[in-house]
Amino acid sequence: MGIFSTFLSKIKVSDLLHKPDLDDVLSELIAADLGAELANKIIEETRKVKSETPEEALYSVLKSHLSLKPRELHIQSGLTTVMIVGVNGTGKTTTVAKLAQKFSPQGTVVLAAADTFRAAAVEQLQTWGERIGVEVVSGKDNSDPASVAFDAIERAGDLSASFLFIDTAGRLHNKSDLMNELGKIKRVIEKVSPVSEVLLVIDATTGQNGLQQAKVFAEAVNVTGIILTKLDGSARGGIALAIEDALDIPIKFVGTGESIDDFAQFDPAQYVKGLLS
Amino acid sequence: MFDALSARFAKTFGGLRGKGKISSSDIESAVEEIRSALLEADVAQEVVNLFTDRVQTQSASLLPTLQAGSNQAQAIFDVVNAELISILGSEARRIRFAKNPPTVVMLAGLQGAGKTTLAAKLAKFYKDQGNTPLLVAADLQRPNAVTQLQVLGQQIDVPVFAPEQGNGSGSAVQVARDGVAFAHSKLHNMVIVDTAGRLGVDDELMDEAIAIRNQIKPDEILFVIDAMIGQSAINTARAFQQGVGFDGLVLTKLDGDARGGAALSITEIIKRPIMFVSTGEKISDFDLFYPDRMASRILGLGDVATLAEQAKKALNPETTAKLEEKFARGDDFTLEDFLEQLEAMAKMGSMGKLLSMLPGAASMKKQIENFDESEITRTKAIVQSMTPHERRDIKVLNGTRRSRIARGSGRAVSEVNSLVERFSAAQKAMKQMRSGNVPAGMPAGMPDMRSAKPAVAHKKKSKSGNPAKRAAEERE
């Protein structure tokens, strides 16, 4: 049973936000991966909100924990350069393809296959590039990712492209050498072109570790936004709310399915609703 | 992995140990601390409740039987340890080989869990044990998953059956069936079938997995799951269990700093054992899962059993025997021997990984993570820039030689000097050891550890400025 139905069925027969019912709501919030601490905080706040219905109270409290920063892609005049980063297996390469699909109507898109580590990651992106009809710049397997990114910027300049999306290799955030490499890639890019956005891809099924991922990536490359993927699965992606609350990094896009078009601008109202379904 | 949880447990038990007499309210507050630690570690709520209830009941009933002055905290620690082992599945289980080969292993799991990489790791693991695995590329969904498996197959020299290039076309069921038939005809004794990732709720792909299962009748279905998964772990595992079904679990990305809630949740609820763990990006970063050793690690007791096994695997018995002989003869331990030891250590995996298996590793987590792995490479470079003569007798190293070595290895002369200095000190220490401070007849089966010692001991000296190493040293 979803959190709301649980919540409302109890509410009808009891006083507003009676203690035992709040325990159920708390456990639902924890089940959505908000984390025990934040879930407790939200329950406490909900208790204090004066609202028509308990449902509204909970909604407004949850929304108050979201970031107020803009959620659109920051588009620059000339070339908009976006780095895509994240731990292994969150769906970075697919996300890069989805971004290309979404923004190619607005101008020429170039993709940089700077994941030179995972076997066949370059081919995976090339296949997507062919399907979408955008150019993919790549190097050899195990070549220097920074040099691939550099080549891609040159190529984007030649084509007077409007968007450059750079796919990077997945890396666990506790590997400091790999995080340093990411910093280096960014610095190399910045020598020739400003980086408009660094988007961190977070898998909606991630637990409390997601917070740590966001913290470390933000320190290494100054993450400007989150892309929440696999939101179509059984997970509700509560970790994203925890990240927004703790680090004030806005979720910008969500991946909602396997097809290239299953990708949308983040919608706070819908997200909060999904969190509670 | 598990470090944060370890630290919390250490704190809780530190508190208990500090008390002369433990009261039932002490137990209650300890159990409360454990509850919040487990929730923070993404352990499923139903498992948290089960676990804390059991610990509470057992400890409470144990308490009256313990005399004041006896080690009450230890008794409660033992209760927690036993419960942890039980929740992690009690006994280690391995792949059951079919009576009539080939043994068919099918992999299933969510997207991005790491199935394709795991397929290769599994193949390499069993190949090294003398089996003849065949990899079957039946993930025809994700673009170039087939290519990825082919590249990995080449790296580990295991054939890959891949008649379809995938990218959304072709029949995975057909590929799986033909793959098993192919293995049969080519006398492979093991087939590992990689399948497309799916979301727990996706009926279409789940149906495909079921169809593959019905066609190839696997001996083992392994459910591959990311160690970083949150509270949805249980529901996902349930969906797979009710859909395609599975016999065992493989946990991936265990080298991250996830707190491993999934590991602590699924076995208890779904009643399926964790069989393997994947611990890094290299193909060899793959281990069997032992519930008791994992419990030890969570409770900060370290995992010395695994460490010893890895040492045994990495050290060449011949060189070990040679070294032992030398040692017995009274010859000096030379830089040549040292180089061999360094190389053996590199084979054992990263220094950080080795250190994290030592007892109390959780308390030096930061240092372990920041350990500069290239220090070993630099040391190796210096030794490799010496002539064999120099390596055998460091006394010949005069200024000219030292500066040549520094140039050759791209390091500063001061680094060469300090290596030589520290090495002489280590040599001296070993001589003293031989001259009677260590029992002459070490038990049989121990030679590995003994010969590993010089290198380890020396490395510690070499990094005495590093707090992690220092801590490790003090612990010895």
Interface residues (C-beta under 8 A of the other chain):
Chain A: S27 I30 A31 A32 D33 G35 A36 E37 V87 N88 G89 T90 G91 F117 R118 A119 A120 A121 E123 Q124 T127 W128 D141 L172 H173 N174 K175 S176 D177 D203 T205 T206 G207 Q208 N209 G210 Q212 K230 D232 G233 S234 A235 R236 G238 I239 E258
Chain B: S36 L39 E40 A41 D42 Q45 L110 Q111 G112 A113 G114 Q141 R142 P143 N144 A145 T147 Q148 Q150 V151 L152 Q155 N167 L199 G200 V201 D226 M228 I229 G230 Q231 S232 A233 N235 T236 A239 K253 D255 G256 D257 A258 R259 G261 A262 E281 E369 N370 E373
